[in-house]
Amino acid sequence: MMPKERRDQILKQLHANGKIDIEDLVNQLNVSAMTIRRDLAYLEENEKIIRTHGGAILNKPLVVESSFRTKEGKFNNQKKQIANKAVEFIQDHSTILLDSGTTTLEIAKLLKDKKTITVVTNDIKIAAELIDTDVKVIVTGGELQNNVGTLFGPLTEQILKNIHVDLFFLGAHAIDFKAGITAPTFEKASIKKLMIEASEKTWLVADSSKFDQKSLTKVCDLTQLYGVITDRNITTEIEEKLNEYLEVVTVEGGEQQ
């Protein structure tokens, strides 16, 4: 059994039972205790589980807001690969909307040579990334969220209510099949909803750590999206479920052993 298949089995058992024991996994999967501990360490590093004495439980706290500095170093390779795939869907002379976030910032970094597109964003770091380019940039305005770089509030909402774009790349704090896409604050969720409404087509761009998580406020159901670009560290079960709702594109990214 390959490492990914083992980890899928471990997560499936955790979803069914709420907790697991290393000794039981050794017998069921016919591997050493050291191998199981390595699998649990990997899943904990990817924020899927919390290790306990002799086993593990699911990591299920609500996702809260993090500063830009906290987020920028996490899952960096996955975000770059997702961005590389995302730009393939951007056509010349199109207007695109970039949500705030570190994954969408990676998309912005790949747009510097584009001369015929327009980018609308509520992220000052994305706007700054495109200063010395020929890309036409529209910043939504609004109140600045310190330590994050996001613009929000009534001014931001007013702009979004009066624009229409070809393509929107949506970032996500948390993704769950029942709860849908959720965000840490009502303000964040409101902005994302308006961005979806302003767009012809919405692609969710999110690394695998965002799945099977919930945050405070609902943004939308998965059925409201056109597709998702993520990395291949998602479980087989999650990928199969996603395919029931929308187009799924997976990319390489991260340690696979």
C-alpha positions in Angstrom: 0.0 0.0 0.0 1.3 3.4 -1.0 1.8 6.2 1.7 -1.1 8.2 0.3 -3.4 5.2 0.4 -2.4 4.5 4.0 -3.1 8.1 5.0 -6.4 8.1 3.2 -7.4 5.0 5.2 -6.3 6.6 8.5 -8.4 9.7 7.7 -11.4 7.6 6.7 -11.2 5.7 10.0 -10.9 9.0 11.9 -14.0 10.4 10.2 -15.9 7.2 11.1 -14.7 6.8 14.7 -13.4 10.1 15.8 -10.1 8.6 17.1 -7.5 5.9 16.2 -4.9 3.9 18.0 -1.4 3.2 16.6 -1.6 -0.4 17.7 -4.9 -1.0 15.8 -3.5 0.6 12.7 -0.3 -1.5 12.8 -2.5 -4.7 12.7 -5.0 -3.4 10.1 -2.5 -2.0 7.6 0.3 -4.5 8.2 3.1 -2.0 8.7 5.4 -1.1 11.5 4.5 1.3 14.4 7.3 3.6 13.1 5.6 3.8 9.7 2.3 4.7 11.3 4.0 7.4 13.4 5.5 8.9 10.3 2.1 9.0 8.7 0.5 10.6 11.7 3.4 13.2 11.8 2.7 14.0 8.2 -1.0 14.4 8.7 -0.5 16.6 11.8 2.0 18.8 9.8 -0.7 19.2 7.2 -3.2 20.2 10.0 -5.5 17.2 9.4 -5.1 15.5 12.8 -3.9 16.1 16.3 -1.7 13.4 17.7 -2.5 12.0 21.1 -0.7 9.5 23.4 -0.8 6.2 21.4 -2.9 7.6 18.5 -4.7 10.6 17.0 -7.9 12.6 16.8 -9.2 14.8 14.0 -8.2 18.4 13.9 -11.6 20.1 13.9 -11.4 23.6 15.4 -13.0 26.4 13.4 -10.4 28.2 11.2 -9.6 31.7 12.3 -8.0 34.6 10.6 -4.2 34.5 10.3 -1.7 37.3 9.6 -0.1 37.5 6.2 3.3 36.6 7.7 1.8 33.5 9.3 0.3 32.3 6.0 2.9 33.1 3.5 5.4 30.4 4.4 2.8 27.5 4.6 2.3 25.1 1.7 4.3 27.4 -0.5 5.1 24.9 -3.2 1.5 23.9 -3.5 0.4 27.5 -3.9 3.0 28.1 -6.7 1.8 25.0 -8.6 -1.8 26.0 -8.2 -1.0 29.5 -9.5 0.9 28.1 -12.5 -2.2 26.1 -13.5 -4.6 29.1 -12.8 -2.9 31.4 -15.2 -3.5 29.0 -18.1 -7.2 29.9 -17.8 -6.6 33.6 -18.2 -7.2 34.8 -21.8 -5.8 38.0 -23.4 -8.0 41.1 -23.1 -9.9 39.6 -20.1 -10.8 41.2 -16.8 -10.0 39.1 -13.8 -10.8 39.5 -10.1 -8.2 38.3 -7.6 -9.4 37.6 -4.0 -7.0 38.5 -1.2 -4.6 35.8 0.0 -1.3 34.1 -0.5 -2.4 31.8 -3.3 -3.9 34.6 -5.3 -0.7 36.6 -4.7 1.2 33.8 -6.4 -1.1 34.2 -9.4 -0.4 37.9 -9.5 3.4 37.2 -9.6 2.8 35.3 -12.9 0.9 38.1 -14.6 3.7 40.7 -14.8 4.3 40.1 -18.5 0.6 40.3 -19.4 -0.1 43.5 -21.3 -3.8 43.2 -22.3 -5.5 42.1 -19.1 -7.2 44.0 -16.2 -6.9 42.9 -12.6 -9.4 43.9 -9.9 -8.3 43.2 -6.4 -9.0 44.0 -2.7 -5.5 43.0 -1.7 -2.8 45.7 -1.4 0.0 43.2 -1.7 -1.3 42.0 -5.0 -1.7 45.6 -6.2 1.9 46.4 -5.1 3.2 43.3 -6.9 1.8 44.7 -10.2 3.0 48.3 -9.8 5.9 48.1 -12.3 4.0 46.2 -15.1 1.7 47.0 -18.0 -1.2 45.3 -16.3 -4.2 47.5 -15.7 -4.9 47.3 -12.0 -8.1 48.4 -10.2 -8.0 48.4 -6.4 -11.4 48.2 -4.7 -10.6 50.7 -1.9 -12.1 50.3 1.6 -10.8 49.8 5.1 -7.4 48.1 5.4 -7.2 44.9 7.6 -3.9 45.4 9.4 -1.4 42.6 9.3 -3.3 40.9 6.5 -3.5 43.5 3.6 -7.1 42.9 2.7 -9.5 45.8 1.9 -13.1 45.4 3.1 -16.2 47.4 4.2 -18.9 49.5 2.6 -16.5 51.2 0.1 -15.2 47.8 -1.1 -18.7 46.5 -1.4 -19.9 49.5 -3.4 -17.2 48.9 -6.1 -18.0 45.2 -6.3 -21.7 45.9 -6.8 -20.9 48.0 -9.9 -18.4 45.8 -11.8 -18.6 42.7 -13.9 -15.5 40.5 -14.7 -14.7 37.5 -16.8 -13.0 35.4 -14.2 -12.7 35.3 -10.4 -10.1 33.4 -8.5 -11.5 32.8 -5.0 -9.3 32.0 -2.0 -10.7 30.0 0.9 -10.1 29.8 4.6 -12.1 26.6 4.9 -13.9 24.1 2.7 -16.5 21.5 3.8 -19.0 19.6 1.7 -21.9 20.4 4.1 -20.9 23.9 5.2 -19.5 24.9 1.8 -16.9 27.7 1.6 -16.6 29.6 4.9 -14.6 32.6 6.1 -13.6 33.8 9.6 -15.6 37.0 9.6 -19.0 38.3 8.3 -17.1 41.1 6.5 -14.8 38.7 4.6 -17.7 36.4 3.7 -19.7 39.4 2.4 -16.9 40.6 0.1 -16.4 37.1 -1.3 -20.1 36.7 -2.0 -20.1 40.0 -4.0 -17.0 38.9 -5.9 -18.8 35.7 -7.0 -21.8 37.6 -8.1 -19.7 40.0 -10.1 -18.0 37.2 -12.1 -18.9 35.1 -15.1 -16.9 32.2 -13.8 -15.4 31.4 -10.4 -12.4 29.1 -9.8 -11.6 28.2 -6.3 -7.8 28.1 -5.7 -7.0 26.3 -2.5 -4.3 23.9 -1.3 -5.3 20.6 0.3 -4.9 21.8 3.9 -8.1 23.9 3.4 -10.4 20.9 2.9 -12.5 19.2 5.6 -12.3 22.5 7.6 -15.0 25.0 8.8 -14.9 28.6 9.7 -17.5 31.0 11.2 -19.4 32.5 8.2 -20.7 30.9 5.0 -19.6 32.3 1.7 -21.3 29.9 -0.8 -22.0 26.3 -1.6 -19.7 24.3 -3.8 -22.4 24.2 -6.5 -22.0 28.0 -7.0 -18.4 27.5 -8.3 -17.2 26.6 -11.8 -14.2 24.6 -10.6 -11.4 24.1 -8.1 -7.6 24.0 -8.6 -5.9 22.2 -5.7 -3.0 19.9 -5.1 -2.8 16.1 -5.2 -2.5 15.7 -1.5 -6.3 15.8 -1.1 -7.7 12.4 -0.2 -9.2 10.1 -2.9 -12.6 10.5 -1.0 -12.5 14.3 -1.2 -11.5 14.3 -4.9 -14.4 11.9 -5.8 -16.9 14.1 -3.9 -15.6 17.3 -5.5 -16.1 15.8 -8.9 -19.8 15.5 -8.1 -20.1 19.2 -7.7 -17.6 21.0 -10.1 -14.6 20.7 -12.4 -11.5 19.5 -10.5 -7.9 20.2 -11.5 -5.1 18.8 -9.4 -1.4 19.7 -9.5 1.7 18.4 -8.0 2.9 19.9 -4.8 4.4 19.0 -1.5 6.0 15.9 0.0 4.3 12.7 -1.2 6.2 10.0 0.8 
